[in-house]
Amino acid sequence: MTTGDRSVRWSRRPRNEAGQTRPLLVAVTLLSLALSACGGDGDGSSKADQAKEEPSTTAAVGDRVAPKDLPRVPALGQAAGAVSDVKVGDCSVAAGEQQVTGSVTGSGKKARDYVVVISWINKHSDVRGRAVVVEKSVAPGESRDWRATATVAAGATECVPNVQAGSLREG
């Protein structure tokens, strides 16, 4: 558009001398978006605080809804991934009560606590069921058998283990 002998650009973005979009404007915009996503709901609590207090619930559609009664996973101090310390037996993905067995063999330099989580997930990686097994004070080289049961909702396509070793936190 032209006004007299001047060109007017309505879509012009602020630029610095090098012709680049102003980095500060971009940084402030991104920071504002990040902070608004992390905020609470106005009652002084953050979303992280609410997640600790409320049971697991997911609002979604059809097979994308996680069961509301998934067991909580205990926290470990000095946690380290330890899936190689665990063997998992056959795991059915059929809806209903399911059981899986396996063993854990201590691999640390000293006794450690193990938390074995078996999650039954669908093709979208949504959890359809969960079992949690805790084996306390497994000595190096010691092998223990475990058994886990869970109620699995329809739509599960695979079982996925997650194993952590460390020290169980009290409380």
One Martini backbone bead per residue (centre of mass of N, CA, C, O) as a GRO file, in nm:
protein
  171
    1MET     BB    1   0.100   0.034   0.019
    2THR     BB    2   0.031   0.381  -0.061
    3THR     BB    3   0.148   0.705   0.077
    4GLY     BB    4   0.207   0.879  -0.152
    5ASP     BB    5   0.566   0.827  -0.142
    6ARG     BB    6   0.501   0.599   0.067
    7SER     BB    7   0.561   0.299   0.218
    8VAL     BB    8   0.341   0.053   0.368
    9ARG     BB    9   0.387  -0.185   0.634
   10TRP     BB   10   0.185  -0.403   0.823
   11SER     BB   11   0.382  -0.679   0.859
   12ARG     BB   12   0.600  -0.559   1.019
   13ARG     BB   13   0.878  -0.651   1.197
   14PRO     BB   14   1.081  -0.622   1.440
   15ARG     BB   15   1.420  -0.495   1.400
   16ASN     BB   16   1.743  -0.501   1.378
   17GLU     BB   17   2.030  -0.404   1.222
   18ALA     BB   18   2.054  -0.711   1.093
   19GLY     BB   19   1.740  -0.801   1.031
   20GLN     BB   20   1.636  -0.925   1.294
   21THR     BB   21   1.457  -1.055   1.514
   22ARG     BB   22   1.392  -0.981   1.823
   23PRO     BB   23   1.513  -1.165   2.080
   24LEU     BB   24   1.356  -1.049   2.325
   25LEU     BB   25   1.070  -1.089   2.222
   26VAL     BB   26   1.090  -1.392   2.195
   27ALA     BB   27   1.174  -1.461   2.486
   28VAL     BB   28   0.926  -1.338   2.628
   29THR     BB   29   0.714  -1.509   2.490
   30LEU     BB   30   0.821  -1.790   2.577
   31LEU     BB   31   0.816  -1.737   2.881
   32SER     BB   32   0.514  -1.683   2.906
   33LEU     BB   33   0.421  -1.959   2.805
   34ALA     BB   34   0.569  -2.134   3.013
   35LEU     BB   35   0.442  -2.008   3.270
   36SER     BB   36   0.142  -2.068   3.200
   37ALA     BB   37   0.182  -2.386   3.191
   38CYS     BB   38   0.291  -2.399   3.510
   39GLY     BB   39   0.053  -2.313   3.644
   40GLY     BB   40  -0.205  -2.288   3.831
   41ASP     BB   41  -0.560  -2.242   3.952
   42GLY     BB   42  -0.538  -2.000   4.192
   43ASP     BB   43  -0.471  -2.172   4.482
   44GLY     BB   44  -0.133  -2.203   4.496
   45SER     BB   45  -0.111  -2.449   4.312
   46SER     BB   46   0.040  -2.678   4.134
   47LYS     BB   47   0.038  -2.932   3.913
   48ALA     BB   48   0.241  -3.103   4.072
   49ASP     BB   49   0.086  -3.099   4.340
   50GLN     BB   50  -0.175  -3.227   4.233
   51ALA     BB   51  -0.048  -3.498   4.136
   52LYS     BB   52   0.033  -3.593   4.427
   53GLU     BB   53  -0.274  -3.584   4.549
   54GLU     BB   54  -0.395  -3.716   4.301
   55PRO     BB   55  -0.529  -3.940   4.133
   56SER     BB   56  -0.522  -4.113   3.850
   57THR     BB   57  -0.651  -3.912   3.578
   58THR     BB   58  -0.824  -3.933   3.256
   59ALA     BB   59  -0.928  -3.722   2.989
   60ALA     BB   60  -1.084  -3.911   2.738
   61VAL     BB   61  -1.122  -4.128   2.457
   62GLY     BB   62  -1.192  -4.437   2.495
   63ASP     BB   63  -0.878  -4.598   2.471
   64ARG     BB   64  -0.754  -4.309   2.612
   65VAL     BB   65  -0.825  -4.423   2.901
   66ALA     BB   66  -0.718  -4.430   3.210
   67PRO     BB   67  -0.725  -4.577   3.479
   68LYS     BB   68  -0.805  -4.462   3.809
   69ASP     BB   69  -0.650  -4.727   3.973
   70LEU     BB   70  -0.356  -4.685   3.964
   71PRO     BB   71  -0.074  -4.764   4.090
   72ARG     BB   72   0.169  -4.654   4.278
   73VAL     BB   73   0.502  -4.534   4.263
   74PRO     BB   74   0.768  -4.566   4.432
   75ALA     BB   75   1.023  -4.395   4.576
   76LEU     BB   76   1.369  -4.344   4.489
   77GLY     BB   77   1.681  -4.328   4.594
   78GLN     BB   78   1.922  -4.333   4.376
   79ALA     BB   79   1.814  -4.387   4.098
   80ALA     BB   80   1.827  -4.665   3.860
   81GLY     BB   81   1.838  -4.826   3.590
   82ALA     BB   82   1.731  -5.206   3.576
   83VAL     BB   83   1.623  -5.393   3.337
   84SER     BB   84   1.871  -5.604   3.322
   85ASP     BB   85   1.781  -5.740   3.616
   86VAL     BB   86   1.524  -5.841   3.448
   87LYS     BB   87   1.275  -6.094   3.418
   88VAL     BB   88   1.005  -6.157   3.186
   89GLY     BB   89   0.732  -6.306   3.132
   90ASP     BB   90   0.450  -6.374   3.028
   91CYS     BB   91   0.211  -6.135   2.861
   92SER     BB   92  -0.106  -6.048   2.870
   93VAL     BB   93  -0.353  -5.825   2.682
   94ALA     BB   94  -0.601  -5.895   2.806
   95ALA     BB   95  -0.883  -5.832   2.939
   96GLY     BB   96  -0.834  -5.808   3.281
   97GLU     BB   97  -0.698  -6.035   3.478
   98GLN     BB   98  -0.342  -6.018   3.528
   99GLN     BB   99  -0.033  -6.213   3.501
  100VAL     BB  100   0.314  -6.177   3.607
  101THR     BB  101   0.642  -6.308   3.582
  102GLY     BB  102   0.968  -6.309   3.758
  103SER     BB  103   1.306  -6.168   3.787
  104VAL     BB  104   1.569  -6.063   4.018
  105THR     BB  105   1.914  -5.937   3.990
  106GLY     BB  106   2.168  -5.834   4.160
  107SER     BB  107   2.426  -5.567   4.050
  108GLY     BB  108   2.548  -5.440   4.275
  109LYS     BB  109   2.770  -5.366   4.544
  110LYS     BB  110   2.494  -5.354   4.692
  111ALA     BB  111   2.215  -5.347   4.837
  112ARG     BB  112   1.888  -5.319   4.676
  113ASP     BB  113   1.609  -5.162   4.566
  114TYR     BB  114   1.314  -5.268   4.382
  115VAL     BB  115   1.120  -5.136   4.100
  116VAL     BB  116   0.852  -5.296   3.934
  117VAL     BB  117   0.701  -5.199   3.622
  118ILE     BB  118   0.396  -5.293   3.470
  119SER     BB  119   0.278  -5.192   3.148
  120TRP     BB  120  -0.025  -5.159   2.985
  121ILE     BB  121  -0.047  -5.079   2.641
  122ASN     BB  122  -0.117  -4.900   2.369
  123LYS     BB  123  -0.060  -4.765   2.053
  124HIS     BB  124  -0.030  -4.470   2.224
  125SER     BB  125   0.091  -4.532   2.524
  126ASP     BB  126  -0.145  -4.597   2.696
  127VAL     BB  127  -0.251  -4.681   3.000
  128ARG     BB  128  -0.438  -4.996   3.095
  129GLY     BB  129  -0.219  -5.103   3.309
  130ARG     BB  130  -0.083  -5.183   3.651
  131ALA     BB  131   0.220  -5.306   3.804
  132VAL     BB  132   0.372  -5.341   4.137
  133VAL     BB  133   0.707  -5.420   4.245
  134VAL     BB  134   0.876  -5.495   4.560
  135GLU     BB  135   1.231  -5.531   4.627
  136LYS     BB  136   1.412  -5.577   4.911
  137SER     BB  137   1.733  -5.608   4.953
  138VAL     BB  138   1.920  -5.687   4.699
  139ALA     BB  139   2.179  -5.871   4.650
  140PRO     BB  140   2.454  -5.941   4.507
  141GLY     BB  141   2.349  -6.209   4.292
  142GLU     BB  142   2.068  -6.213   4.378
  143SER     BB  143   1.766  -6.411   4.334
  144ARG     BB  144   1.421  -6.314   4.253
  145ASP     BB  145   1.095  -6.383   4.264
  146TRP     BB  146   0.796  -6.261   4.089
  147ARG     BB  147   0.454  -6.120   4.122
  148ALA     BB  148   0.197  -5.983   3.905
  149THR     BB  149  -0.106  -5.783   3.923
  150ALA     BB  150  -0.381  -5.686   3.696
  151THR     BB  151  -0.610  -5.460   3.562
  152VAL     BB  152  -0.713  -5.472   3.225
  153ALA     BB  153  -0.792  -5.281   2.975
  154ALA     BB  154  -0.904  -5.230   2.689
  155GLY     BB  155  -0.640  -5.215   2.423
  156ALA     BB  156  -0.403  -5.372   2.474
  157THR     BB  157  -0.064  -5.450   2.312
  158GLU     BB  158   0.145  -5.423   2.565
  159CYS     BB  159   0.431  -5.492   2.768
  160VAL     BB  160   0.606  -5.272   3.006
  161PRO     BB  161   0.908  -5.233   3.153
  162ASN     BB  162   1.009  -5.080   3.473
  163VAL     BB  163   1.335  -5.030   3.628
  164GLN     BB  164   1.439  -4.966   3.966
  165ALA     BB  165   1.728  -4.873   4.161
  166GLY     BB  166   1.769  -4.836   4.530
  167SER     BB  167   1.613  -4.631   4.781
  168LEU     BB  168   1.367  -4.636   4.980
  169ARG     BB  169   1.128  -4.411   5.064
  170GLU     BB  170   1.000  -4.271   5.331
  171GLY     BB  171   0.645  -4.182   5.314
   0.00000   0.00000   0.00000
